[in-house]
Amino acid sequence: MVTIHAPLIEVSHILLPPTAQENVLEGDSTKSSGEGNSRSSGANSLPSTPPSLSAVDSQAKSRSKGSKDAEVMWLIKTCSRCIFSSSAGATLQLPIRLEALQVLSCLVAGYLPLIRSSLHYLTNIIVEALADADPSVQLHGAKTAESLGRSINKHFQQQELSREGDDSTFSLDEALTFWSCLLSGPLVQALQNSSNSQLRATCCLCLANIGGQVFERIETNQQIVCITMLLGLTSDPEIIVRDAAIRATGVFVLYPCQRLDVSFVADTANAALLSMKDESTPVQIRASWVMANVTDALVLNMASDDFPSFAKSFSDVLLLRLIDVATEACYGDDKMKYNGVRALGNLLKYLQPHTLERRSMSQLIESSVNLLVKWLSQGVMKVRWNASYALGSLLQNDYIVSASAPWLEQVHDGLGLAMKTCKNFKVRINSVQAIQMAATRSKYGSPELFSRIWKNVVEAMNESTNAEDFTDYKHISSLSHQLSKAILHLTSLIESDDLVLLRAVLFGKENTIKSFLEKSPENLDRKVCLSHLNSLEKKGLDAEKLSVVNSLTSILAATDTEVEDEKSLKSTFKPSYD
């Protein structure tokens, strides 16, 4: 019942204790009391419709914020009686005990708001189950902990995305209490249970659900225990344990409190590189994902104030090993391939001047770029999507991208071909976005290459509605928007030497460009472009170059006026209803 389309209003209503049910029903009936006197004879009867789920959840919230002796959910109590000893020390049969733990796992996964007042009671059940003499009970206790931890972590992730401070489901203090209790003994002991590999693996999965907000608040010694245990279990004799442990380290390395720890990032990177040579293909694939997460952490650290000291402390030798292994992963299984491509793009974006001074770096960069361009044009779509994203990351690195780079034409031509011809519109969109990642004119190479990039974008506009797959139609507007942004970005970087070659590109295409820009809301970018074109015009251009500037100015000025007119109409519109 608790697994069917959770959360259901009816099930939530059943799970509440009788007193809470009455309060919810009274609240709902009060709302409808002013609808008329036709119900006067049955004013105290049950409402004709069931209470809303929000009403049930708010009732659970009010109960949890009451006294510490708030009533524990009846279903949790029933499961507890089934799991542990009953009267006279007798114990129910094992299948019933395991089924009761499975019910609790499903309950915490689908009905988190309702168990808040029962969290302490539920935590004690999990602790006792982990300490039980029966290995099966221990395993299912760990699965219940993993399910509860995942639900709480998901709640905080959603709360962070919505930027809401509401603690109606769980507060950080409550989550911290839950994890501190588990890490005080039973979970750590289960991780060290050498006779039960499934239990060790499940506990690793459980740890992966702590979440960054909670992990940075638990005691330092518990943090050290978690990290030490997980890194050690990446070399466990059992495949399922190695897989779960390496996955958990890949989650931990993205925690804000951990990714700036040079030692931990390096240890995780070394563990991933070692696991990439594992005899098990699933472990290799998981390790490639962890390696890509490590490179994500490196890139995220670039925005930190502490990045200079981090970059100085992070080993160049380890960085080169990561590039080598990521390159090897690009030739492996498809799942390893898209992780390898993702890692390679991050590493090319991360490279710092002191690393580039090494002899082999220029050749290593060129071979990596060639590989990314290759997978942009072939392979499964997820690999191609990651390749376009990786090339966009490359173009953001000012230390390695310049007009003289021997592979620059190959990158832009590859992205241009993808944005015009790829069957998958997500790859097209990402390729157009990658083109815009070059922030300076020098990253677009010679005037010949720059005009070719322009031509590719304009041709991509003509091809933007040619979708072979019906599912791609929903992406057409997004592609059109990105193409408009690309035109504006390229316009803002035009130099006088580019104008002669651009004349041929623009000839006969003015209306196409204008129609796309009319749909784009990037009004501020238009003003930047018009200002830039105005500054070019003042440089004393010859007639041929001036005609190109005037052509672009007329396109942008016309679309800018139309956008302003449309905004004016919207602001004066007042809806009226009959």
N, C-alpha and C positions, 0 to 999 in steps of 0.2 A: 504493500500500500504506500509506503513512504518513498518508493522508487518511481512511481508512475507520474510522469510529467511534473516533478517537484519544482516549485512548491505549489500545491493545490490549496485553495481556500478551505474546501471541505475537510481536508486532512488536517490543516492547521487548526481548524475549529475543534476537531476531535482530540487533538493532542493537548489542548489547554485543559487545565483542571476545571471542575464544575463552577467554582466561584468566578473564575476568569471568564468562562463562557457566558455566565449571567451578566457580567459587567459589559462585555462586548455587545451582547444582544440588547441590553438596556440602552447603551450608547447609540446603537443604530436606530432603535425604535424612537428614541428621543428626537433624533434628527427629522423623523417623518411625522412627528406628533402634530405639526402645524398644517398638515395637508387638508384638513377638513374635519367635520364632526361625524362623517359617515362611519368612522371606526370607533365611535365613543363606547359602544357596547363591548368592544374587544380591545380596549386600549392597553390592557396588560398582557395581551396574547403575544406570541412570538411573531416577529416580522415575517412578511411573506417571502422576502429574499434573504439569502445568507449574508452574514457580515463580510465586508471587504477584507482582503488580505492585509491592507495597510492598517485596518482597525485591529486585526488580530495581532499584528506585529507591534503596534503601539501599546497594546495591552501587555504583551510580553515585556516590552521595555519598562513600562511602569512597575511591573512586578519585580523586575530585576533591580530596579533602583530603590526598592523598598528595603525592608529589614534584611539582615543577613540570613534570616531563617525563612526566606521566601520559599514557597512550595516547589519541590523538585517535580519535574514532569513525570506523570504516572508511568509513561512508557519506559523511561530510563530506569525507574525503580523496578519495574517488572523484569526488564532485561538483567538488571543487577541480581535479582533473586534467582534468575535462571543460570547465571554465570557462576555464582559462588555458592558456598555451602548453605544449605537450608537447615531446617530444624534437626536436632540430634546429630549434627555433623555430616548428614548424608549429602551427597553431591549428585546433581542431575547427570544424565548421560551426556557424553562428549558432544554428539551432534547438536543437542539442544543448546549447550553452552556456546558452541561456535555460531549457531544460527542467531543467537541473541547478540553476539558481538557484531555480526554482519548487519543486523537491524540497526544497531547504533551507528555503524559506519555510514549506512544510507541516510539515517536521520540527520547526522551532523553535516552531511554533504548537501542536503536539500532544504533543511529547515533551521539554518543557523540562528536567525533572530529569536526563535522560540526556546533555545537551549541556554540562553545567557544566564538565567537564574540557576541553572543546573550545572554550570561549568565546573565548579569545585567538586561536586559529586561525581560528574563524568570523568574528571581528571583522576580521582581516586580509583575509579573502576579501571581506567587504562593502566595506572601504576600497578594495581594488584594483578591485572591480567599479564603484564610484562614480567611479574615476579612469580607467576604460577608455575607449578611443577610440570605441567603438561606443555610440551613444545608447541602443539597446535594452538592452545589458548594464548601462549606468548605471541605467536605469529599473528593471530587475528587481533590481539590487543594492539600490536604495532600497526596493523592496517587501519584500525580505528583511529589511532593517534595521527597517522598519515592523512587520513580523510579529514579529520578535524583541523589539522594544521593547514592543509590545502585550502579549506573553506575560509579560515581566518585570513590567510595570506591573500586570497583572492579578494576578500572584502577590503583589505587595506590598499591593494592595487587599484581597485575601482574607486575607492575614496580619494586616492592620490590623483587619478586621472580627472576626476570631477572637481578636485580641489575643494572638497567640502570637509568641514571639520566635524560633521555629525558622528556621534559615537552611539547611535541608536542600536547597532548590532553588537559591536565589540569595541572596547577601548584598548589602547596600547598597554595600559597597566594590566588589564585582564589577560591579554595575550602573553605578556611578559611573565605573569604568575604561572600560567599554564606551562610555558616552555621551561621556566626555571625549575618547576617541579619535576618535569621529565628528565632534565639534564642533571638533576641532583643525584641520580643513581640508576634507576631502572633502564633507561634508554641506553646509557653508556655501557651498562653490564650486558645488555642484549647485543650491542655492537661487538662485544668481545666474546660472544658465544661461538666458539669454534666448531661446535657440533651441529649448528643449524644455519646453513648458508642462506636459506630463504629469509630467516629472521634478520640476519645481518644486512641483506640487500634491502629489505623493507624499511629497516631503521635508517639506512642511507637515504632512501626516498623521503622518509619522514623529515630528516634534517634539511633536505633541500627545500622544504616548505616553511622554514622559519621566517624568511623575509628579511630584507635589509633593515627595516625600521626596528624590528624586534631584536635582530642580531646585534646591532650596535649598542643596545641597551642592556643586554644580559651581562653578567659578570665576566671580567676578563679571563679568569681561569676556565670558565665554561666555553668561552670563545676558543681558547687555546685547545681545549679538549676536542671540540668539534672539528677544528682544522686538522689537528694531529691525527685523529682517528680516521678521518676521510682520506687524507693523503696516504696514510698507511694501508688502507683497504683498497687503494687503486692497484696494489700488487697482490691482492688476495688470490689464493689458489682457485677459487670458484669464479666462473665467468660472470654469473649474475651479480655477484658482489662487486667485481671490478667495474662492471658496466654502471651499476647504481652509484658507486663511490665517485667515479670520474665525472658522472653527470652532476652530482651534488657540488663538486669543486667548481664545475663550470658555471653553476648558479651563483656560488659564493663570490667568484671573482668579479662579478658585476655589481656586488653590493658597494654603495658609495664609501662605506667605512673600510672596505677591504681592497678596492682596486688601486688605491694610492700606496698600499703596503708593498714595497718593492720585493721583499722576501717572499710574501705569499703569492704575488703574481708570477714571480720567477719559478717558485715551487710548482704552481699549477701548470705553468707552461711546460716545465720539464716532465711532469707527470703525464700531460697530454702527449708530448713527443714520444715518451716511452710507450704509452698505450697505443700509439699509432702503429707500433710494430707487433701488437698483440696477435696471437694465433687466431683469435675470434674476430670475424668480420664485423658483427654488431658492436664489439668493443672498439674496433678501429673507427667505425662510423661515428660512434659517440665521442671518441677522442678528437676527431676532426671538428666536431661541433664545439667542443671545449676549447680547442685551439683557436677557432674563430671567435669565441667569446673572449678569450684572452686579448686578441687583437682589438676587439670592440672596446675593452677596458683601456687599452693603450690610447686609442683615439679619444675616448671620453676624458681621459686624464689631460689631454691637450688644452682643455678649457679651464683647467684648475690653476689657481695661483701657485700651487706647489709643483707644477709640471717641470720647471727647469731642473729642480733637484732630483725629481723622479727620473727624468730622461738621462741625467748625468750618471745616476746610480744603476740604471737598467743595463745589463750586459749587452754589448754589441755582438759578442759571439753568439749569445742566445737569440738575438734578433736575426742574425744571419741563418741560424739553424731553423728558425720559424719560417723564414722565406723559402729555404730549401725544402722543408717538409710540406709546406703549403703548395709548392710547385709540384711535388710528387703526388699530392692528393688530387690535383687537377687532372691527373691521368687515371685515377682510380674509379671506383664505383660511383654512379651518379650522385648518390647521397653524400659521398665523400667529396665529390667534385664541386658541388655548389658550396660546401663549407670551405674547401680549399680556395675557391675563387673569392669568396667573401673575405677570408683571411688575407689573401694576397692584396686585395684592394686597400684594406685597412693598413697593412704594413707599408705599402707605397705612400700612403698619406702620412704615416707617422715618421718616416725616415728623417733624421736630423742631420745638420751639416757635419758634425763630428763623425757620424757613421758613413757619410758619403765620401769621406776622405780615403777610405780603404780602397785598395787597388781593384778588387774584383767587383766593386759595386756597380759601375756603369754597365758592365756586361750583364750582371745579374738583373738590373732594372730593365734593360732592353729585352732580355729573354722573358721576364715576367710580363711585360707589356704585350709582347707578341702572343703570349699564351692567353691573356685576357681578350685580346682582339679576336683570336681564333674561336674562343668559346662564346663570343658575342654573336657569331654568325652560324653556329652549329650546336647540336646537342639539345637536351630537354629545355623547356622554357624557363624553368627555375634557374638553371645554370646560366642561361642567356640574360635573364633579368639581373642576377647577381653580377654578371660580367659588366653590364652597362652601369650598374651602381658602382662597381669597383673602379671603372675608368673615370667616373665622375669624382670619386675620391682621389684618384691620382692627379687629376687636373687642379685640385685644391692645394697641392704641395708646391709652394713657391721655390723650394730649393732644388727641385729636379725638373720642373716644367719650364721650358724656355723656347724661344723661336728657333734655336739651334739644335734642339733635341732631335736626334735622327729618327725617332719613332713617332713624332708629333703628327705628321700627315697620316700615318697609319691609324692612329687613334681617332682622329676626326673623320676620316673617310669611313672607318668601321662604324662609328656612331651614326653618321649620315645615312649609310646603307640600311642600318637597323631601323631608323626612324621612318624610312620610306617603304621598306619591303617586308618587315617582319610580320608574320601572321598574327602574332599575339600583341594586342594593343598595350598591355602593361609594359612589355619590353620597349615598344615605341615611346611611350610616355617617359619611361626612365632614361631612354637614350637622349630625348630632348632635354630632360632635366640635367643630364650629365654635361651636355654641350654648354649649359649656362654656368657650370661650376668654375669655368675659367674666368677669373675676375679682372684680368688685365689683357690689353690688346696683344702683348707679346706671346701669350699662351695660344693665340690663334695663328701664329706663324706668319708666313709671307703674305703679301696681298693676293697672290694666286690662290693660296690655301683659304684665306679669309673669304674670297669671293665664292669659292667652291662650297664652303660651309653655308653661306647665304643661299646658294642655289639648292643645296640639300634641304634646307628648312622650307624654302618656298615650294619645292616639289613635294615635300612631305605634307604641306597644306593641301595640295591637290589630291593626294592619296588618303587624306585623313578620314574620308567617309567610306572607303572601300573595305568594309569588314566582311570577311568570309564566314566568320562564326557569329551566330546570332547573339551570343553572350557578350561580344565585344561592343555592341551598340551602346551599352551603358557607359563605355569609356570614351566615346567620341568627343563629348563636350570637354572632358578633362584633357584629352590630347590637343584639342583646338586651343584651349586656354594656355597650355604649356608652349605650343608653337607661337602664339602671340607674345608670350613673355620672352621667348628666345629672340624673336625679331626685335623687340624693344631693347633687349640686352645687347644684341649685336650692333644696333643703331647707336647706342650710347658709347660704343668703343671705336666707331669709324674714324680713320685718319685720312688725311688728304690723299695719300698715296693709294688708298683703296678705291677711290671714287671712280676712276676710269674703268676698272674691271667690273664694278658693281652696276654700271650703266647697262651692260648686256644682260645681267641677271634680272634687273628690275623691269626691263622693257616688256611691255604687255602684261605684267604681273601686278600692276598697281591696284587694280580692282580686287584681285584675290587677297592681297595683303590687307587692303582696307576693310574688306568684309570680315576678316578674322579679327582685326583690331577693334572693330565695332562691338564685338561680343565680349571683349576683354575689359575687366574692371580696373586694370592697372593704370589709373589716371595719373598717378604721381610719376610713374615711369615715363609716360608720354611727355610730361613737362620737362623731365630730365633730358630726354632725347631732343626735344625742341630747343632747349637751351644749348645743348652740345652742337646741334646743327647750325644754330645761330652763330656760335663761336667759330665754326669752320668757315662759314660764309664771310666772316670778317677778315679772313686770312688772304684775301686777294686771289681767289681761285680763277682759273681760266673758264671759258664758257662751257666746255664739256663737263668739267667737274661741278660747276655751279648748277648745271641742269639736273644733276643727280641729287644735289642737296635740296634744290627746289622741289623736286619730285617727292622726296621723302618728307619734306616739310609740309607739303600740301596733303599728303596722306595722313600724317599725324595730326595736323591742325583740324582737318575735317572730322576725324574720329573723335578728337578731343571735344569739339563743339557738340557733336551728337550725343556723347556720353553726358555732358553737362545738361543738355536739353532734356535727356531722359530722366536724369536725377531731379530736375526742376519739376517735370510732370509728376513724378512720384511724390514729391514733397507737397504738391498742391492738391493731390487726389484725396478726396474724402469719401469713404464708402457710405452708401445710403441703402436702406433696405425697405421694401414694401411692408 
